[in-house]
Amino acid sequence: MASPRPVRRDRIQRRRARRRLAVIATAAGLAAVALAAVLLVPLLTPSAPAAAGPSPSASASPTPSPTPLTPAEALLATTTNPKACAVSFQIDGAAVDPQLQTQGTLYAGLPIPSRTGAAFGGWYASAADAVALAPAARINGSQLVTCTDRRITLHGAWATPKQASATRVPILMYHQFTTKPEGEKGWLRGNFAYIGDFTAQMAYIAAQRFYLPTWDELNAFIDGRLYLPPRSLVITDDDADHTWLELAVPVITEHKLLTTSFVITKYRHEGSPSPYVLQRSHTDDMHEAGANGKGRMVNWTADQIAADLERSAAILGAKEVVAYPFGHFDKTAEEGVRKAGFTLARTIEWGYVRQGTDKLALPVIRINYGDTVERLKREIG
């Protein structure tokens, strides 16, 4: 019978081998689990921003701030009117805000700056013209607005008080017109200027380049705040008669001469017949005789006068200046004019407007039938 010792030895060796294999398998399994964990961690962990370089937004140039609008551009941005023109002003010693004006219409409400010890000398097309106070280059409400690229710059000047006080301004007064060289008949014959004489007179004024101030300029001139050139004058017509509209207005328009038509608004509500004609008040219903045979302007109370002028101004769209019917006025009439908010009033009394003239008693140079261009030259220079 063989000995059992070798058999036990083999069994012991086989059990040891099986334990080593189990340990190896366990270690291999743990290693596999660890490897899987290592591989899964990047997949389960949120990725961090790449550090390769700056983001596109960080590397791009910052968006520039928009260039601020100039005052003129800002004004134009407020309107859709294709004819709007931004007018800028340059003058030493005063800051003047730009204005919107409308091309093809007369300049309206141009500023009149002030400076102690000086009179405003007007607006001009260039700085050189402003320095020279050149009347032919002076721009005011007698001219139509024209500009380039919807913009224009006007240059201002100052004059001395002595220069401002030297001027005298005639206000021409016309009434009706006739095509008859021999004139009309009747007691109003003197009112009817022959259209041939009128045409020659307007041609002379245009050719001599007389300066035609607006009423706000005349107001400032009387105060001593504004210089007017020596050859300045105002053209007016009373009543807006059909002969004025049919015969005289075409002449005015042809020569581009600023004129004021004093309208009786009881009879005329229509707009201006020409770009160069300002329509102002000849009252609404006071061009009639009152109780004492004179005009209602010297028969009514100040409140009645003011109410009439308010109606007239509402129709015309302007106050500014009134022409007394028949030239009749008194202190009550002046009070009514002031109450209605008018600044100036024109009489039929002969004379020239000077610095310090009574604003509610402006004198005139009356033009009658038979007055030729030669007589006009003697009166206005």
C-alpha positions as CSV (number, residue, x, y, z in Angstrom):
1,M,0.0,0.0,0.0
2,A,1.5,3.3,-1.0
3,S,2.2,6.1,1.5
4,P,-0.5,8.9,1.8
5,R,2.0,11.8,2.3
6,P,2.5,12.6,-1.4
7,V,-1.3,12.8,-1.9
8,R,-1.8,15.4,0.9
9,R,1.1,17.4,-0.4
10,D,-0.5,17.6,-3.8
11,R,-3.8,18.6,-2.4
12,I,-2.2,21.3,-0.3
13,Q,-0.4,22.6,-3.4
14,R,-3.6,22.6,-5.5
15,R,-5.4,24.6,-2.7
16,R,-2.6,27.2,-2.6
17,A,-2.7,27.5,-6.4
18,R,-6.5,28.1,-6.3
19,R,-6.0,30.8,-3.6
20,R,-3.4,32.6,-5.7
21,L,-5.6,32.5,-8.8
22,A,-8.5,34.0,-6.7
23,V,-6.2,36.8,-5.4
24,I,-5.0,37.5,-8.9
25,A,-8.6,37.6,-10.3
26,T,-9.7,39.9,-7.4
27,A,-6.8,42.2,-8.1
28,A,-7.5,42.2,-11.8
29,G,-11.2,43.0,-11.1
30,L,-10.2,45.9,-8.8
31,A,-7.8,47.2,-11.5
32,A,-10.6,47.0,-14.1
33,V,-13.0,49.0,-11.9
34,A,-10.4,51.6,-11.2
35,L,-9.6,51.9,-14.9
36,A,-13.3,52.3,-15.7
37,A,-13.6,55.0,-13.0
38,V,-10.7,56.8,-14.5
39,L,-12.3,56.7,-17.9
40,L,-15.8,57.7,-16.7
41,V,-14.8,60.7,-14.6
42,P,-14.2,63.1,-17.5
43,L,-17.5,62.1,-19.0
44,L,-19.5,62.7,-15.8
45,T,-17.6,65.9,-14.8
46,P,-18.7,69.3,-16.4
47,S,-16.0,70.5,-18.7
48,A,-14.1,73.7,-17.7
49,P,-13.6,76.6,-20.1
50,A,-10.7,76.1,-22.4
51,A,-7.7,78.0,-21.5
52,A,-6.2,78.1,-25.0
53,G,-6.7,81.8,-25.4
54,P,-9.1,84.8,-25.0
55,S,-12.7,84.5,-26.1
56,P,-13.7,86.1,-29.4
57,S,-15.7,88.8,-27.6
58,A,-12.7,89.6,-25.4
59,S,-10.3,89.9,-28.3
60,A,-12.6,92.0,-30.6
61,S,-12.4,95.8,-30.6
62,P,-15.0,97.5,-28.4
63,T,-18.0,99.1,-30.2
64,P,-17.3,102.9,-30.6
65,S,-19.8,105.4,-29.0
66,P,-21.9,107.2,-31.6
67,T,-20.7,110.7,-32.5
68,P,-22.9,113.3,-30.8
69,L,-25.1,115.3,-33.1
70,T,-24.3,118.9,-33.7
71,P,-27.0,121.4,-32.6
72,A,-28.0,121.8,-36.3
73,E,-28.2,118.0,-36.8
74,A,-30.3,117.6,-33.7
75,L,-32.7,120.2,-35.0
76,L,-33.0,118.5,-38.4
77,A,-33.7,115.2,-36.6
78,T,-36.8,116.7,-35.1
79,T,-38.6,117.2,-38.4
80,T,-39.5,115.2,-41.5
81,N,-40.0,118.4,-43.6
82,P,-37.7,117.9,-46.7
83,K,-37.5,121.7,-47.1
84,A,-36.3,122.3,-43.5
85,C,-33.0,124.2,-43.2
86,A,-31.0,124.4,-40.0
87,V,-29.6,127.9,-39.7
88,S,-26.6,128.4,-37.4
89,F,-25.3,131.7,-36.2
90,Q,-21.8,132.9,-35.5
91,I,-21.1,136.2,-33.8
92,D,-18.5,137.4,-31.3
93,G,-19.7,138.0,-27.8
94,A,-23.0,136.2,-28.0
95,A,-24.3,132.6,-28.0
96,V,-27.2,132.2,-30.4
97,D,-29.0,128.9,-30.8
98,P,-29.7,127.5,-34.3
99,Q,-33.1,127.8,-35.8
100,L,-35.2,125.8,-38.3
101,Q,-36.3,127.7,-41.3
102,T,-38.2,126.6,-44.4
103,Q,-36.6,126.8,-47.8
104,G,-38.5,128.8,-50.3
105,T,-40.2,131.0,-47.7
106,L,-39.1,134.3,-46.2
107,Y,-36.7,134.1,-43.2
108,A,-38.9,134.4,-40.1
109,G,-37.9,135.6,-36.7
110,L,-34.2,135.8,-37.1
111,P,-32.6,136.6,-33.7
112,I,-31.5,140.1,-32.7
113,P,-28.8,139.6,-30.1
114,S,-27.8,142.3,-27.7
115,R,-24.5,143.5,-26.3
116,T,-23.8,146.3,-23.9
117,G,-22.4,149.4,-25.6
118,A,-23.1,148.1,-29.2
119,A,-26.0,147.8,-31.7
120,F,-26.5,144.6,-33.6
121,G,-25.3,145.0,-37.1
122,G,-27.3,142.2,-38.8
123,W,-26.6,138.8,-40.3
124,Y,-24.5,138.2,-43.4
125,A,-23.6,135.4,-45.8
126,S,-19.9,135.5,-44.8
127,A,-17.7,136.6,-42.0
128,A,-16.0,139.2,-44.3
129,D,-19.3,140.7,-45.2
130,A,-20.2,140.9,-41.6
131,V,-17.0,142.8,-40.7
132,A,-17.8,145.2,-43.6
133,L,-21.5,145.6,-42.7
134,A,-22.1,145.1,-46.4
135,P,-25.8,146.0,-47.0
136,A,-26.0,144.0,-50.2
137,A,-24.9,140.8,-48.4
138,R,-27.1,141.3,-45.3
139,I,-29.7,138.6,-44.8
140,N,-33.1,139.2,-43.2
141,G,-36.8,138.5,-43.5
142,S,-37.0,140.2,-46.9
143,Q,-35.3,137.2,-48.5
144,L,-36.2,133.6,-49.2
145,V,-34.4,130.9,-47.4
146,T,-31.9,128.9,-49.5
147,C,-29.4,126.5,-48.1
148,T,-27.0,123.7,-49.1
149,D,-27.5,120.2,-47.7
150,R,-30.3,121.6,-45.5
151,R,-27.8,123.8,-43.6
152,I,-26.5,127.3,-43.6
153,T,-24.4,129.5,-41.3
154,L,-25.0,133.2,-40.9
155,H,-22.4,135.6,-39.6
156,G,-23.3,138.5,-37.3
157,A,-21.6,141.8,-36.6
158,W,-21.8,144.7,-34.2
159,A,-22.1,148.4,-34.9
160,T,-21.4,151.4,-32.8
161,P,-24.3,153.4,-31.2
162,K,-23.3,156.3,-33.4
163,Q,-23.7,154.3,-36.5
164,A,-27.1,153.0,-35.4
165,S,-28.4,156.5,-34.6
166,A,-27.5,158.0,-38.0
167,T,-30.1,156.3,-40.1
168,R,-33.6,157.6,-41.0
169,V,-36.1,155.2,-42.5
170,P,-38.9,156.2,-44.8
171,I,-42.1,154.1,-44.8
172,L,-43.8,154.4,-48.2
173,M,-47.6,154.4,-48.2
174,Y,-49.6,153.5,-51.3
175,H,-53.3,152.9,-51.7
176,Q,-55.0,152.1,-55.1
177,F,-53.6,151.8,-58.6
178,T,-54.7,152.8,-62.1
179,T,-53.6,151.9,-65.6
180,K,-54.7,155.4,-66.8
181,P,-51.7,157.8,-67.2
182,E,-54.2,160.6,-66.8
183,G,-55.4,159.1,-63.5
184,E,-58.9,158.5,-62.1
185,K,-61.7,160.9,-61.5
186,G,-63.4,161.8,-58.2
187,W,-62.4,162.8,-54.7
188,L,-60.1,159.8,-54.2
189,R,-58.1,160.6,-57.4
190,G,-55.0,161.2,-55.3
191,N,-55.1,157.6,-53.9
192,F,-54.6,156.0,-57.3
193,A,-51.0,155.8,-58.2
194,Y,-50.3,155.3,-61.9
195,I,-49.0,151.8,-62.3
196,G,-46.3,153.0,-64.7
197,D,-44.9,155.3,-62.0
198,F,-45.1,152.5,-59.5
199,T,-43.2,150.1,-61.7
200,A,-40.5,152.7,-62.3
201,Q,-40.3,153.4,-58.5
202,M,-40.0,149.7,-57.6
203,A,-37.4,149.1,-60.4
204,Y,-35.3,152.0,-58.9
205,I,-35.5,150.6,-55.4
206,A,-34.5,147.1,-56.6
207,A,-31.6,148.4,-58.8
208,Q,-30.2,150.6,-56.0
209,R,-30.3,147.6,-53.6
210,F,-32.2,149.4,-50.8
211,Y,-32.3,147.4,-47.6
212,L,-35.8,146.4,-46.6
213,P,-36.1,145.9,-42.8
214,T,-38.7,143.7,-41.2
215,W,-41.0,145.2,-38.5
216,D,-39.1,143.5,-35.7
217,E,-35.9,145.0,-37.1
218,L,-37.6,148.5,-37.2
219,N,-38.8,148.0,-33.6
220,A,-35.2,147.2,-32.5
221,F,-33.8,150.1,-34.5
222,I,-36.1,152.5,-32.7
223,D,-34.8,151.2,-29.4
224,G,-31.2,151.7,-30.5
225,R,-30.5,147.9,-30.4
226,L,-30.1,147.5,-34.1
227,Y,-28.1,149.2,-36.9
228,L,-29.9,149.7,-40.2
229,P,-28.0,150.7,-43.3
230,P,-28.5,154.4,-44.5
231,R,-30.4,153.2,-47.6
232,S,-33.2,151.4,-45.7
233,L,-37.0,151.7,-46.4
234,V,-40.3,150.0,-45.8
235,I,-42.9,149.6,-48.5
236,T,-46.6,149.5,-47.5
237,D,-50.1,149.5,-49.1
238,D,-53.4,150.2,-47.4
239,D,-56.7,148.4,-47.9
240,A,-55.6,145.5,-50.1
241,D,-57.8,146.9,-52.9
242,H,-58.3,144.7,-56.0
243,T,-56.1,147.1,-57.9
244,W,-53.2,146.5,-55.5
245,L,-53.7,142.7,-55.9
246,E,-54.0,142.8,-59.7
247,L,-51.6,145.5,-60.7
248,A,-49.0,146.2,-58.0
249,V,-48.4,142.7,-56.5
250,P,-47.0,141.3,-59.8
251,V,-44.5,144.2,-59.8
252,I,-43.5,143.6,-56.2
253,T,-43.0,139.9,-56.9
254,E,-41.0,140.5,-60.1
255,H,-38.5,142.6,-58.2
256,K,-38.6,140.5,-55.0
257,L,-39.3,143.5,-52.7
258,L,-40.7,142.9,-49.3
259,T,-43.9,144.8,-48.9
260,T,-46.6,145.0,-46.2
261,S,-50.3,145.0,-47.2
262,F,-52.5,146.4,-44.5
263,V,-55.7,144.4,-44.8
264,I,-59.3,145.1,-43.6
265,T,-60.1,141.6,-42.5
266,K,-63.8,142.2,-42.6
267,Y,-63.5,142.1,-46.3
268,R,-60.5,139.9,-47.0
269,H,-59.6,136.5,-45.4
270,E,-57.4,135.1,-48.1
271,G,-53.7,134.4,-47.6
272,S,-50.9,136.4,-49.0
273,P,-50.9,136.9,-52.8
274,S,-47.1,136.7,-53.0
275,P,-44.1,135.3,-51.0
276,Y,-42.9,138.9,-50.7
277,V,-46.1,140.4,-49.3
278,L,-46.7,140.4,-45.5
279,Q,-50.4,140.9,-44.6
280,R,-50.9,142.9,-41.5
281,S,-53.8,144.5,-39.7
282,H,-55.8,147.5,-41.0
283,T,-58.3,146.5,-38.3
284,D,-61.3,144.1,-38.7
285,D,-64.3,146.4,-38.6
286,M,-62.9,149.8,-37.7
287,H,-62.5,151.2,-41.2
288,E,-65.8,152.9,-40.8
289,A,-67.0,156.2,-39.6
290,G,-68.0,156.5,-35.9
291,A,-70.5,158.7,-34.1
292,N,-68.4,161.9,-34.5
293,G,-67.7,161.3,-38.2
294,K,-64.2,160.1,-37.6
295,G,-63.0,156.5,-37.7
296,R,-64.2,154.0,-35.1
297,M,-60.7,153.8,-33.8
298,V,-61.3,157.2,-32.1
299,N,-64.9,156.4,-31.1
300,W,-64.7,153.0,-29.5
301,T,-63.4,152.1,-26.0
302,A,-59.9,150.6,-25.6
303,D,-61.5,147.2,-24.9
304,Q,-63.6,147.4,-28.1
305,I,-60.5,148.4,-30.1
306,A,-58.5,145.5,-28.6
307,A,-61.2,143.0,-29.4
308,D,-61.4,144.1,-33.0
309,L,-57.7,143.9,-33.4
310,E,-57.6,140.4,-31.8
311,R,-60.1,139.3,-34.4
312,S,-58.0,140.8,-37.2
313,A,-54.8,139.2,-35.9
314,A,-56.5,135.8,-35.7
315,I,-57.4,135.9,-39.4
316,L,-54.0,137.2,-40.5
317,G,-52.0,135.0,-38.1
318,A,-49.9,138.0,-37.0
319,K,-50.0,141.1,-34.8
320,E,-46.8,143.1,-34.8
321,V,-48.1,146.3,-36.5
322,V,-51.4,148.0,-37.3
323,A,-52.2,150.8,-39.7
324,Y,-54.8,153.3,-38.2
325,P,-57.9,153.5,-40.5
326,F,-57.9,157.0,-42.0
327,G,-54.9,157.8,-39.9
328,H,-57.2,158.5,-36.9
329,F,-55.8,157.7,-33.5
330,D,-55.7,159.1,-29.9
331,K,-54.6,157.9,-26.5
332,T,-57.5,155.5,-26.2
333,A,-56.7,154.0,-29.5
334,E,-53.1,153.5,-28.4
335,E,-54.3,151.9,-25.2
336,G,-56.4,149.5,-27.3
337,V,-53.5,148.7,-29.6
338,R,-51.3,147.9,-26.6
339,K,-54.0,145.7,-25.0
340,A,-54.3,143.7,-28.1
341,G,-50.5,143.0,-28.0
342,F,-49.4,145.0,-31.0
343,T,-46.0,146.6,-30.8
344,L,-46.1,149.2,-33.7
345,A,-48.8,151.4,-35.3
346,R,-48.5,153.3,-38.5
347,T,-50.1,156.7,-39.1
348,I,-50.5,158.9,-42.2
349,E,-48.4,161.7,-40.9
350,W,-45.5,162.7,-43.0
351,G,-42.0,162.0,-41.7
352,Y,-39.2,159.4,-41.2
353,V,-38.7,156.8,-38.6
354,R,-35.6,157.5,-36.4
355,Q,-34.1,156.2,-33.3
356,G,-36.6,157.0,-30.5
357,T,-39.6,157.5,-32.7
358,D,-43.0,156.9,-31.0
359,K,-43.7,153.2,-31.9
360,L,-47.5,153.8,-31.9
361,A,-47.2,156.8,-34.2
362,L,-45.0,155.8,-37.0
363,P,-44.9,158.5,-39.8
364,V,-44.9,157.8,-43.6
365,I,-44.0,159.1,-47.0
366,R,-47.3,159.1,-48.8
367,I,-47.3,158.4,-52.5
368,N,-50.1,160.1,-54.5
369,Y,-51.2,160.1,-58.1
370,G,-48.6,162.0,-60.2
371,D,-45.7,161.2,-58.0
372,T,-42.9,160.1,-60.3
373,V,-39.8,158.1,-59.7
374,E,-37.9,161.5,-59.6
375,R,-40.0,162.6,-56.7
376,L,-39.4,159.3,-54.9
377,K,-35.7,159.7,-55.4
378,R,-35.8,163.1,-53.6
379,E,-37.7,161.6,-50.7
380,I,-35.6,158.4,-50.1
381,G,-32.2,159.3,-51.7
